[in-house]
Amino acid sequence: MPAHSLFSLTLSAAVLMGALPLSAQSAGWKPAEQIKTYAISGNTGGALYQSIGERGPTAGVQAIAHTTFKLTWRRDYRPQPDGACVLATARPNLTIIYTWPKAPASLPPAVAASWKTFISGVETHERVHGEHILDMVQKIEAFSTGLRAENDPKCQKVRAVLQQRLGELSNEQRQRGRDFDRDELSPGGRVHQLILALVNGP
């Protein structure tokens, strides 16, 4: 399963069911969203962050939160009378899966306020990765629909062309995620500031 790990814990210092993007709605399908949480403990910002380090997901590196997805397709390959093959339709079934920490319900008021700011920033960050995934799937759909290969009565050439493009778009999406994380986690970046505020707060 493709995964994007966020908020590397080496920094010593990733959904609300909202409206779906119009671009997805207009395509005639809607991505699903799933939220997973893992419980952490502590009654200070520092203790909460330490618990994240002990219990957070591992997706290549230890992380605070991460985004994964499940994607399947229904494709209609149609051999043509002239020997060509056309991919008439390609309909995705996409589920974006978010995982992030869940703090105890009974935090001291000042810590609860600090945590609310932190976890809101985490969710916002993760949902950007979700948008990257959705954009990738929409690009795949646009490329797939109507794709044609000549002299392809068994629809093998058209599949090969499609697979090559899938790899390119997947690599592009992953690079976008890495670039986004680098900007957010660099000194002064939004995520870096969130972590420091939590750890140095009440």
C-alpha positions in Angstrom: 0.0 0.0 0.0 1.4 3.4 -0.9 2.2 5.4 2.2 3.4 8.8 3.1 5.0 9.2 6.5 5.0 12.6 8.1 6.6 14.5 10.9 9.8 12.5 11.4 10.5 12.3 15.1 14.2 12.9 14.6 13.3 16.6 14.9 13.9 16.5 18.7 11.8 19.4 19.2 -0.4 12.8 9.9 -10.2 13.7 8.7 -13.0 15.6 9.0 -15.6 14.5 6.4 -15.9 17.8 4.6 -17.2 18.7 1.1 -15.4 16.8 -1.6 -13.6 18.8 -4.3 -15.8 19.8 -7.2 -13.3 18.2 -9.6 -14.0 14.8 -8.1 -17.7 15.3 -7.9 -17.9 16.3 -11.5 -16.1 13.2 -12.6 -19.0 11.1 -11.4 -17.2 9.4 -8.5 -16.3 10.3 -5.0 -13.2 9.3 -3.1 -13.9 7.8 0.4 -12.0 8.9 3.5 -11.1 6.8 6.5 -9.5 8.1 9.7 -7.5 5.9 12.0 -6.1 7.1 15.4 -3.7 5.7 17.9 -4.0 6.5 21.6 -1.2 8.5 23.4 -0.8 9.4 27.0 0.5 12.3 29.0 -0.7 15.5 30.6 1.9 18.0 29.2 2.9 18.8 25.7 6.3 17.3 26.2 4.8 14.0 27.6 2.3 13.8 24.7 5.1 14.2 22.1 7.2 11.6 23.9 4.2 9.2 23.8 3.8 9.9 20.0 7.5 8.8 19.6 6.7 5.6 21.5 3.4 4.7 19.8 3.4 6.5 16.4 3.1 4.8 13.1 6.2 3.5 11.2 6.1 4.1 7.5 9.8 4.0 6.5 10.6 6.3 9.4 8.9 6.9 12.8 6.2 9.4 12.3 3.5 11.4 14.0 1.0 10.8 11.3 0.8 9.4 7.8 -1.5 9.1 4.8 -2.1 6.0 2.8 -4.6 5.0 0.1 -6.3 2.1 -1.5 -7.0 2.4 -5.2 -8.6 -0.1 -7.6 -9.9 0.5 -11.1 -12.7 -0.8 -13.4 -11.3 -0.5 -16.9 -13.2 -1.2 -20.2 -10.7 -2.3 -22.9 -12.4 -2.5 -26.3 -10.7 -4.2 -29.3 -11.6 -2.3 -32.5 -12.5 -3.6 -35.9 -9.4 -2.1 -37.4 -7.1 -4.0 -34.9 -6.6 -1.2 -32.5 -7.5 -1.2 -28.8 -9.2 1.6 -27.0 -9.5 2.0 -23.2 -13.1 3.3 -23.3 -13.5 4.0 -19.6 -11.5 3.9 -16.4 -13.4 4.4 -13.2 -11.4 4.6 -9.9 -12.4 3.4 -6.5 -10.2 5.5 -4.1 -10.0 5.4 -0.3 -7.7 7.9 1.4 -6.6 6.7 4.8 -5.4 9.1 7.5 -3.7 8.1 10.7 -2.9 10.5 13.5 -2.6 10.5 17.4 -5.5 10.9 19.8 -4.8 12.5 23.1 -6.5 11.7 26.4 -9.9 13.4 26.8 -9.1 14.8 30.2 -6.1 17.1 29.6 -5.5 20.2 31.7 -7.2 23.2 30.0 -4.0 24.9 28.9 -2.6 21.6 27.5 -5.9 20.8 25.8 -5.8 24.2 24.1 -2.2 23.6 23.0 -3.0 20.1 21.8 -6.0 21.4 19.8 -3.8 23.7 17.9 -1.2 21.0 17.3 -3.6 18.3 16.1 -5.5 20.7 13.9 -2.3 21.5 12.1 -1.5 17.8 11.8 -4.9 17.2 10.1 -4.4 20.2 7.8 -1.0 18.9 6.8 -2.2 15.4 6.2 -5.2 16.5 4.1 -2.8 18.3 1.7 -1.3 14.9 1.0 -4.8 13.6 0.5 -5.3 16.2 -2.2 -2.0 15.2 -3.8 -3.3 11.6 -4.0 -6.7 12.7 -5.4 -4.9 14.8 -8.0 -2.8 11.9 -9.1 -5.9 9.7 -9.5 -7.7 12.3 -11.6 -4.6 12.6 -13.8 -4.6 8.8 -14.3 -8.3 8.9 -15.1 -7.8 11.7 -17.7 -4.9 9.9 -19.3 -6.7 6.5 -19.3 -10.0 7.5 -20.8 -9.9 7.1 -24.6 -6.3 5.8 -24.6 -5.7 4.0 -28.0 -3.0 1.8 -29.4 -2.8 0.7 -33.0 -2.2 -2.9 -34.1 -3.2 -4.1 -30.6 -6.0 -6.7 -31.0 -5.3 -8.2 -27.6 -5.0 -4.8 -25.8 -1.5 -5.5 -24.7 0.2 -2.4 -26.1 -2.4 0.0 -24.6 -1.9 -1.6 -21.2 1.9 -1.2 -21.4 1.5 2.5 -22.3 -0.9 2.9 -19.4 1.4 1.2 -16.9 4.3 3.4 -17.8 2.3 6.5 -17.2 1.0 5.2 -13.9 4.6 4.8 -12.7 5.4 8.4 -13.8 2.4 9.8 -12.0 3.0 7.8 -8.9 6.6 9.0 -8.7 5.4 12.6 -9.2 2.9 12.3 -6.4 5.6 10.9 -4.0 8.0 13.6 -4.9 5.3 16.3 -4.2 4.9 14.8 -0.8 8.6 14.8 0.0 8.9 18.4 -1.2 5.9 19.5 0.9 7.2 17.8 4.0 10.6 19.3 3.6 9.1 22.8 3.4 6.8 22.2 6.4 9.4 20.5 8.6 12.3 22.8 7.9 13.2 25.4 10.6 10.5 27.9 10.6 8.1 25.7 8.6 4.5 25.2 9.8 4.9 21.7 11.1 8.2 22.5 12.8 6.6 25.4 14.6 3.7 23.2 15.7 6.0 20.6 17.2 8.1 23.3 19.1 5.0 25.0 20.4 3.6 21.7 21.7 6.9 20.5 23.3 7.7 23.9 24.8 4.2 24.7 25.9 2.3 23.7 29.1 
